Amino acid sequence: MIQFIIGIIILIVGYFVYGKVVDNHFGADDTIETPATRLEDGIDFVPMSWPRIFLIQLLNIAGLGPIFGAVQGALFGPMAFVWIALGSVFAGAVHDYYSGMLSIRHDGQSISEIVGIYLGEGARKIMRVFSVILLILVGTVFMTGPANLMANIKLFGLGNADIWLALVFIYYFLATILPVDKIIGKIYPLFGLALLTMAFGIGTMILIKGYQLPAFTVSSLHPAGLPIWAILFTTIACGAISGFHATQSPMMARCTTKESYGRRIFYGSMIAEGVIAMIWAAAAMVFFDGIPGLQDALANGGGPGGVVNTISTSLLGPIGGILAMLGVIACPITSGDTAFRSARLTIADSIKYEQGPVKKRLILALPLFVIAFGLTRIDFNIIWRYFAWSNQTLAMIVLWAAAAYLVKNNKSHWMTSIPATFMTAVSATYLLQAPEGFKLPTTIAYPVGAIIAIGAIVLFLVKVKGNKTVKAQ
């Protein structure tokens, strides 16, 4: 289990060391009054303590991705640990930190508006549409996923997925329109503790029972022969880097009372999510006696939900298994509801539509849920695949916006432009080779994806040099 332990150590050390570097480079300043106090409205701008916001942010971002994504990513073998650890520290947490802190600096605005400020009006318009579509997809995925999970374990004796779907639907609607501190601010911290307790329990048991991981290799062990590049980097998204997080950070930016809390809330929650993903990747890799066993369990044991249920009940016993499953269920539910809430805020920000009166919140929320209900009739796996690509593409765009911010403030941009370039290569290559993309062979997808990424960083550097020349003149 040495690979797993090293991965956990990298995540923890990364928070204290590189997280501090990121925070200092940005220049968090507590003399600047945050939107939480300056624009307090009792609905979306509500001051909260940083521990409470941390737990809310963790649940906002930790949907099915770090659990289902990690379980499916485990099929690739030990390289999943490398991606989770390094991706979280140097890309995902940086992405989350900047999306949150830039929102704090710009009146708590949604990520589409932040991107527009630093990448231009064209990017703003694209991001408005792109982020709303992504949020609806996320909300739908995290609506059907937990409904199926609860039906699978027959929670409270109810095994009908459609009934659970209706109940989740109603809850999402209420969480979308009510003030942030009425439901989200009250129950999320409890669910957050349950999620962390569940992860700790699973992680502890796989160590105590002495499971053995496959020997480390940089090659893909996927039974279907899927390549690590770039399929792994989209399969495990929320556990390493996820553009969806950028849509969630502004909600908590509207509740943060000091800029110095940003590292704990935004960078820290991504690291915590990385730990969760690391635990589930390890559990999935070892519990079924290797990768072929995991593949069989995914194919014949109820998919990722069935795998999670089997691991939880076997490692923690009946009671512990139920508690663990509740944590897994709370995880996507508490991302799905905020996905719809964020979609409402994104649309409101883009058209400057006041959200004080509940009637105005309903006008924006109702159409979102009508669309989402229609999407629940579509195969979950199809929605998940399109979510995976759009998710990483959004992360790429946000990182480029963060790089532009640093340039504008006369700071080194490499902290964000390097992961931005990497994610450009990931997004481009995935689209070129994936079944839902252009289905090109790797001999074409790999070099073309690399060329696109190189072209992106060259274009960025040319614009940076041009801006410096103009300023010098």
C-alpha positions as CSV (number, residue, x, y, z in Angstrom):
1,M,0.0,0.0,0.0
2,I,3.0,2.2,-0.2
3,Q,1.8,4.0,-3.3
4,F,-1.5,4.9,-1.6
5,I,0.3,6.2,1.6
6,I,2.8,8.3,-0.5
7,G,-0.2,9.8,-2.4
8,I,-1.9,10.8,0.9
9,I,1.4,12.3,2.1
10,I,1.8,14.4,-1.1
11,L,-1.7,15.8,-0.7
12,I,-1.2,16.8,2.9
13,V,2.3,18.3,2.4
14,G,1.0,20.0,-0.7
15,Y,-1.6,21.8,1.2
16,F,0.8,23.2,3.8
17,V,3.7,23.9,1.4
18,Y,2.5,24.6,-2.1
19,G,-0.9,25.9,-0.8
20,K,1.0,28.6,1.1
21,V,3.0,29.5,-2.0
22,V,-0.1,29.9,-4.0
23,D,-1.7,32.0,-1.3
24,N,1.3,34.3,-1.0
25,H,1.6,34.7,-4.8
26,F,-2.0,35.8,-5.0
27,G,-1.6,38.2,-2.1
28,A,-4.6,37.6,0.1
29,D,-5.3,40.8,2.0
30,D,-7.6,41.0,5.1
31,T,-7.7,44.8,4.8
32,I,-10.0,44.4,1.8
33,E,-13.7,44.1,2.8
34,T,-15.2,41.0,1.3
35,P,-18.6,40.8,-0.5
36,A,-20.0,38.8,2.4
37,T,-20.1,41.9,4.6
38,R,-20.1,44.6,2.0
39,L,-23.0,43.3,0.0
40,E,-24.8,41.2,2.7
41,D,-28.4,40.5,1.6
42,G,-29.5,37.6,3.8
43,I,-30.0,35.4,0.7
44,D,-26.8,34.7,-1.3
45,F,-24.4,37.1,0.5
46,V,-24.4,35.7,4.0
47,P,-21.3,35.9,6.3
48,M,-20.3,32.5,7.8
49,S,-17.4,31.0,9.7
50,W,-14.6,29.5,7.7
51,P,-15.0,26.0,9.1
52,R,-18.6,26.0,8.1
53,I,-17.8,27.3,4.6
54,F,-15.0,24.7,4.2
55,L,-17.5,21.8,4.9
56,I,-20.1,23.4,2.6
57,Q,-17.5,23.9,-0.2
58,L,-16.3,20.3,0.2
59,L,-19.8,19.0,-0.2
60,N,-20.4,21.4,-3.1
61,I,-17.4,20.1,-5.1
62,A,-17.3,16.5,-3.9
63,G,-20.1,15.0,-5.9
64,L,-20.0,11.6,-7.5
65,G,-16.7,12.4,-9.2
66,P,-14.1,11.6,-6.4
67,I,-16.0,8.4,-5.6
68,F,-17.5,7.0,-8.9
69,G,-14.8,8.6,-10.9
70,A,-12.1,7.2,-8.7
71,V,-13.7,3.7,-8.8
72,Q,-13.7,3.8,-12.6
73,G,-10.3,5.4,-12.7
74,A,-8.9,2.5,-10.6
75,L,-9.2,0.3,-13.7
76,F,-6.2,2.1,-15.1
77,G,-4.0,0.9,-12.2
78,P,-1.5,2.8,-10.0
79,M,-1.2,5.8,-12.3
80,A,-4.5,6.9,-10.9
81,F,-2.7,7.7,-7.6
82,V,-0.2,9.8,-9.4
83,W,-2.9,11.8,-11.2
84,I,-4.9,12.3,-8.0
85,A,-2.0,13.5,-5.9
86,L,-0.1,15.7,-8.4
87,G,-3.3,16.9,-10.1
88,S,-4.9,18.0,-6.9
89,V,-1.9,19.9,-5.5
90,F,-0.6,21.6,-8.7
91,A,-3.8,22.0,-10.8
92,G,-7.1,21.3,-9.1
93,A,-6.4,23.2,-5.8
94,V,-4.8,26.1,-7.7
95,H,-7.9,26.2,-10.0
96,D,-10.3,26.2,-7.0
97,Y,-8.3,28.8,-5.1
98,Y,-8.2,31.3,-8.0
99,S,-11.8,30.8,-8.9
100,G,-12.8,31.5,-5.3
101,M,-10.4,34.4,-4.7
102,L,-11.1,36.2,-7.9
103,S,-14.8,36.0,-7.2
104,I,-14.1,37.6,-3.8
105,R,-12.2,40.4,-5.5
106,H,-15.0,40.9,-7.9
107,D,-18.1,41.2,-5.7
108,G,-18.8,37.5,-5.6
109,Q,-19.5,37.3,-9.4
110,S,-20.0,34.0,-11.1
111,I,-17.2,32.4,-13.0
112,S,-18.5,33.3,-16.4
113,E,-18.3,37.0,-15.5
114,I,-14.7,36.5,-14.0
115,V,-13.6,34.9,-17.2
116,G,-15.0,37.7,-19.2
117,I,-13.1,40.3,-17.2
118,Y,-9.7,38.7,-18.0
119,L,-10.3,36.9,-21.3
120,G,-12.7,39.3,-23.0
121,E,-16.4,39.6,-23.9
122,G,-16.3,36.7,-26.4
123,A,-15.1,34.3,-23.7
124,R,-17.7,35.7,-21.3
125,K,-20.6,34.9,-23.7
126,I,-19.2,31.4,-24.3
127,M,-18.7,30.8,-20.6
128,R,-22.2,31.9,-19.7
129,V,-23.7,29.3,-22.0
130,F,-21.1,26.7,-21.3
131,S,-21.2,26.9,-17.5
132,V,-25.1,26.9,-17.4
133,I,-25.2,23.8,-19.6
134,L,-22.5,22.1,-17.4
135,L,-24.4,23.0,-14.2
136,I,-27.6,21.5,-15.6
137,L,-25.8,18.3,-16.6
138,V,-24.1,18.1,-13.1
139,G,-27.4,18.7,-11.4
140,T,-29.1,16.0,-13.5
141,V,-26.2,13.5,-12.9
142,F,-26.2,14.2,-9.2
143,M,-30.0,13.8,-9.1
144,T,-30.2,10.4,-10.8
145,G,-27.0,9.0,-9.2
146,P,-28.1,9.3,-5.5
147,A,-31.7,8.3,-6.3
148,N,-30.4,5.0,-7.8
149,L,-28.0,4.6,-4.8
150,M,-30.8,5.0,-2.3
151,A,-33.0,2.6,-4.2
152,N,-30.2,0.1,-4.4
153,I,-29.7,-0.1,-0.7
154,K,-33.5,0.3,-0.1
155,L,-33.0,3.2,2.3
156,F,-35.9,3.3,4.8
157,G,-37.3,0.2,3.0
158,L,-37.9,2.2,-0.2
159,G,-36.4,0.6,-3.3
160,N,-38.2,2.6,-6.1
161,A,-35.7,4.8,-7.9
162,D,-38.4,7.0,-9.4
163,I,-39.8,7.9,-5.9
164,W,-36.4,8.7,-4.7
165,L,-35.8,10.8,-7.8
166,A,-38.9,12.8,-7.1
167,L,-37.9,13.4,-3.5
168,V,-34.4,14.6,-4.5
169,F,-36.0,16.8,-7.1
170,I,-38.1,18.6,-4.5
171,Y,-35.2,19.0,-2.2
172,Y,-33.1,20.5,-5.0
173,F,-35.8,23.0,-5.9
174,L,-36.0,24.2,-2.3
175,A,-32.2,24.5,-1.9
176,T,-32.0,26.5,-5.1
177,I,-34.4,29.2,-4.1
178,L,-34.2,29.5,-0.3
179,P,-31.5,31.7,1.4
180,V,-28.1,29.9,1.5
181,D,-28.1,29.7,5.3
182,K,-31.5,28.1,5.7
183,I,-30.8,24.6,4.3
184,I,-27.3,24.6,2.9
185,G,-25.7,26.4,5.8
186,K,-27.4,24.2,8.4
187,I,-27.2,20.6,7.1
188,Y,-24.0,20.7,5.0
189,P,-21.6,20.8,7.9
190,L,-23.2,17.6,9.3
191,F,-23.0,15.8,6.0
192,G,-19.5,17.0,5.6
193,L,-18.4,15.4,8.8
194,A,-20.2,12.2,7.8
195,L,-18.4,12.2,4.4
196,L,-15.0,12.6,6.1
197,T,-15.8,10.0,8.7
198,M,-16.8,7.6,6.0
199,A,-13.6,8.1,4.0
200,F,-11.5,7.7,7.1
201,G,-13.2,4.5,7.9
202,I,-12.8,3.0,4.5
203,G,-9.1,4.1,4.3
204,T,-8.3,2.7,7.7
205,M,-9.9,-0.7,7.0
206,I,-8.0,-1.2,3.7
207,L,-4.8,-0.6,5.6
208,I,-5.7,-2.8,8.7
209,K,-6.8,-5.7,6.5
210,G,-3.4,-5.7,4.6
211,Y,-4.7,-5.5,1.1
212,Q,-2.0,-5.4,-1.6
213,L,-2.1,-3.0,-4.6
214,P,-0.9,-4.0,-8.1
215,A,2.8,-3.4,-8.7
216,F,3.5,0.2,-9.7
217,T,3.6,0.8,-13.5
218,V,3.2,3.8,-15.7
219,S,1.3,1.6,-18.2
220,S,-2.5,1.4,-18.3
221,L,-3.9,-1.8,-16.8
222,H,-7.4,-1.1,-18.1
223,P,-9.1,-4.4,-19.2
224,A,-10.6,-2.6,-22.2
225,G,-7.2,-1.3,-23.2
226,L,-8.1,2.3,-22.7
227,P,-5.0,4.6,-22.8
228,I,-4.0,6.7,-19.8
229,W,-3.7,9.7,-21.9
230,A,-6.1,11.4,-21.9
231,I,-8.9,9.1,-20.8
232,L,-7.7,8.8,-17.2
233,F,-7.5,12.6,-16.8
234,T,-11.2,12.9,-17.6
235,T,-12.4,9.8,-15.8
236,I,-11.0,11.0,-12.5
237,A,-11.9,14.7,-12.7
238,C,-13.4,15.9,-9.4
239,G,-10.7,14.0,-7.5
240,A,-7.9,15.9,-9.2
241,I,-9.2,18.9,-11.1
242,S,-12.7,19.9,-12.1
243,G,-14.1,22.9,-13.8
244,F,-17.4,22.3,-12.0
245,H,-15.7,23.6,-8.8
246,A,-15.2,27.0,-10.4
247,T,-19.0,27.3,-10.6
248,Q,-19.3,26.5,-6.9
249,S,-16.5,28.7,-5.4
250,P,-18.3,32.0,-6.1
251,M,-21.2,30.9,-3.9
252,M,-18.9,30.5,-0.9
253,A,-16.9,33.6,-2.0
254,R,-20.2,35.5,-1.2
255,C,-20.0,34.1,2.4
256,T,-16.3,34.4,3.2
257,T,-15.4,37.2,5.7
258,K,-11.6,37.3,5.2
259,E,-9.4,36.8,2.2
260,S,-6.9,34.9,4.4
261,Y,-9.5,32.1,4.8
262,G,-9.3,31.4,1.0
263,R,-6.5,28.9,1.3
264,R,-8.3,26.9,4.0
265,I,-11.7,27.0,2.1
266,F,-10.8,26.7,-1.6
267,Y,-7.4,25.1,-1.7
268,G,-8.1,23.0,1.3
269,S,-11.4,21.5,0.2
270,M,-9.8,20.4,-3.1
271,I,-7.1,18.6,-1.2
272,A,-9.7,17.0,1.1
273,E,-11.5,15.8,-2.1
274,G,-8.2,14.4,-3.4
275,V,-7.8,12.4,-0.2
276,I,-11.4,11.0,-0.7
277,A,-10.6,10.1,-4.3
278,M,-7.3,8.4,-3.3
279,I,-9.1,6.3,-0.7
280,W,-11.8,5.1,-3.1
281,A,-9.3,4.4,-5.9
282,A,-7.3,2.3,-3.5
283,A,-10.4,0.5,-2.1
284,A,-11.7,-0.3,-5.6
285,M,-8.3,-1.5,-6.8
286,V,-7.7,-4.0,-4.0
287,F,-11.1,-5.1,-2.7
288,F,-12.0,-7.3,-5.7
289,D,-8.6,-9.1,-5.9
290,G,-7.3,-6.9,-8.6
291,I,-8.3,-4.9,-11.7
292,P,-10.1,-7.8,-13.5
293,G,-12.2,-8.4,-10.5
294,L,-13.1,-4.7,-10.3
295,Q,-14.1,-4.8,-14.0
296,D,-16.4,-7.7,-13.4
297,A,-17.9,-6.0,-10.4
298,L,-18.6,-2.9,-12.4
299,A,-20.1,-4.8,-15.2
300,N,-22.2,-7.3,-13.2
301,G,-22.5,-5.8,-9.7
302,G,-24.6,-2.7,-10.3
303,G,-22.0,-0.4,-11.7
304,P,-20.1,2.1,-9.5
305,G,-23.0,2.3,-7.1
306,G,-23.0,-1.4,-6.5
307,V,-19.2,-1.4,-6.1
308,V,-19.4,1.4,-3.5
309,N,-22.2,-0.5,-1.6
310,T,-20.3,-3.8,-1.6
311,I,-17.1,-2.2,-0.4
312,S,-18.8,-0.1,2.3
313,T,-20.9,-2.9,3.8
314,S,-18.0,-5.5,3.6
315,L,-15.3,-3.3,5.2
316,L,-17.4,-1.5,7.8
317,G,-20.2,-3.9,8.6
318,P,-24.0,-3.4,8.2
319,I,-24.2,-0.2,10.4
320,G,-20.9,1.2,9.2
321,G,-21.9,0.4,5.7
322,I,-25.2,2.3,5.9
323,L,-23.3,5.3,7.4
324,A,-20.8,5.1,4.6
325,M,-23.5,4.9,2.0
326,L,-25.2,7.9,3.5
327,G,-22.0,9.8,3.2
328,V,-21.7,8.8,-0.5
329,I,-25.3,9.7,-1.1
330,A,-25.0,13.1,0.7
331,C,-21.9,13.8,-1.5
332,P,-23.7,14.0,-4.9
333,I,-26.9,15.4,-3.4
334,T,-25.1,18.3,-1.9
335,S,-23.4,19.1,-5.2
336,G,-26.5,18.7,-7.3
337,D,-28.5,21.2,-5.3
338,T,-25.8,23.8,-5.5
339,A,-25.3,23.1,-9.2
340,F,-28.8,24.4,-9.8
341,R,-28.3,27.2,-7.3
342,S,-25.2,28.2,-9.2
343,A,-27.0,28.0,-12.5
344,R,-29.6,30.5,-11.2
345,L,-26.9,32.9,-10.0
346,T,-24.9,32.6,-13.2
347,I,-28.0,33.6,-15.3
348,A,-28.9,36.3,-12.8
349,D,-25.4,37.8,-12.9
350,S,-25.3,37.7,-16.7
351,I,-28.5,39.6,-17.2
352,K,-28.1,41.7,-14.0
353,Y,-31.4,40.3,-12.6
354,E,-32.0,41.0,-8.9
355,Q,-32.6,37.8,-6.9
356,G,-34.0,39.3,-3.7
357,P,-37.7,38.6,-4.2
358,V,-38.6,34.9,-4.2
359,K,-40.7,35.4,-7.3
360,K,-37.7,36.4,-9.3
361,R,-35.7,33.4,-8.1
362,L,-38.6,31.2,-9.2
363,I,-38.7,32.7,-12.7
364,L,-35.1,31.6,-13.2
365,A,-35.2,28.3,-11.3
366,L,-38.4,26.7,-12.8
367,P,-37.1,26.4,-16.4
368,L,-33.8,24.9,-15.1
369,F,-35.7,22.1,-13.4
370,V,-38.0,21.4,-16.4
371,I,-34.9,20.9,-18.6
372,A,-33.2,18.7,-15.9
373,F,-36.3,16.5,-15.6
374,G,-36.2,15.8,-19.3
375,L,-32.5,14.9,-19.0
376,T,-33.2,12.3,-16.3
377,R,-34.9,10.2,-19.0
378,I,-31.5,9.9,-20.8
379,D,-29.0,7.1,-20.1
380,F,-26.9,8.2,-17.1
381,N,-23.6,7.0,-18.8
382,I,-24.2,9.2,-21.8
383,I,-24.7,12.3,-19.7
384,W,-21.6,11.4,-17.6
385,R,-19.4,11.1,-20.6
386,Y,-20.3,14.6,-21.9
387,F,-20.0,16.0,-18.5
388,A,-16.5,14.6,-18.2
389,W,-15.2,16.4,-21.2
390,S,-17.0,19.7,-20.6
391,N,-15.9,19.6,-17.0
392,Q,-12.2,19.5,-17.9
393,T,-12.6,22.1,-20.6
394,L,-14.1,24.5,-18.2
395,A,-11.2,24.0,-15.8
396,M,-8.8,24.8,-18.7
397,I,-10.6,28.1,-19.4
398,V,-10.6,29.1,-15.8
399,L,-6.9,28.5,-15.5
400,W,-6.2,30.6,-18.5
401,A,-8.3,33.4,-17.0
402,A,-6.3,33.1,-13.7
403,A,-3.1,33.3,-15.8
404,A,-4.4,36.5,-17.4
405,Y,-5.2,37.9,-14.0
406,L,-1.6,37.3,-12.8
407,V,-0.2,39.0,-15.9
408,K,-2.5,42.0,-15.5
409,N,-1.2,42.3,-11.9
410,N,2.5,42.0,-13.0
411,K,3.0,38.6,-11.4
412,S,4.5,35.4,-12.8
413,H,1.8,33.4,-14.6
414,W,3.5,30.0,-14.7
415,M,1.6,28.7,-11.6
416,T,-1.6,28.8,-13.6
417,S,-0.4,28.8,-17.2
418,I,1.4,25.4,-16.9
419,P,-1.6,23.5,-15.6
420,A,-3.8,25.5,-18.2
421,T,-1.6,24.2,-21.0
422,F,-1.7,20.7,-19.6
423,M,-5.5,20.8,-19.4
424,T,-5.7,22.2,-22.9
425,A,-3.9,19.1,-24.1
426,V,-6.1,16.8,-22.0
427,S,-9.4,18.4,-23.3
428,A,-8.3,18.5,-26.9
429,T,-6.9,15.0,-27.0
430,Y,-10.0,13.5,-25.2
431,L,-12.3,15.2,-27.7
432,L,-10.3,13.9,-30.6
433,Q,-10.1,10.3,-29.4
434,A,-13.2,9.7,-27.3
435,P,-16.2,7.7,-28.6
436,E,-18.4,10.7,-28.1
437,G,-15.9,12.9,-29.9
438,F,-14.1,12.4,-33.2
439,K,-13.0,8.7,-32.5
440,L,-9.6,9.3,-34.0
441,P,-6.7,6.9,-33.4
442,T,-4.1,7.9,-30.8
443,T,-1.5,8.2,-33.5
444,I,-3.5,11.3,-34.7
445,A,-5.2,12.4,-31.4
446,Y,-1.9,12.6,-29.4
447,P,0.1,14.8,-31.7
448,V,-2.8,17.1,-32.7
449,G,-3.7,17.5,-29.0
450,A,-0.1,18.4,-28.2
451,I,0.0,20.9,-31.1
452,I,-3.2,22.6,-29.9
453,A,-1.8,22.9,-26.3
454,I,1.5,24.3,-27.6
455,G,-0.3,26.7,-29.8
456,A,-2.4,27.9,-26.8
457,I,0.7,28.7,-24.6
458,V,2.5,30.3,-27.5
459,L,-0.5,32.5,-28.2
460,F,-0.7,33.4,-24.6
461,L,3.0,34.3,-24.3
462,V,2.7,36.4,-27.5
463,K,-0.2,38.4,-26.0
464,V,1.7,38.7,-22.7
465,K,4.7,40.1,-24.5
466,G,2.5,42.5,-26.5
467,N,0.9,43.8,-23.4
468,K,4.2,44.4,-21.8
469,T,5.4,46.3,-24.9
470,V,2.3,48.5,-24.8
471,K,2.8,49.3,-21.1
472,A,6.5,50.1,-21.7
473,Q,5.6,52.6,-24.4
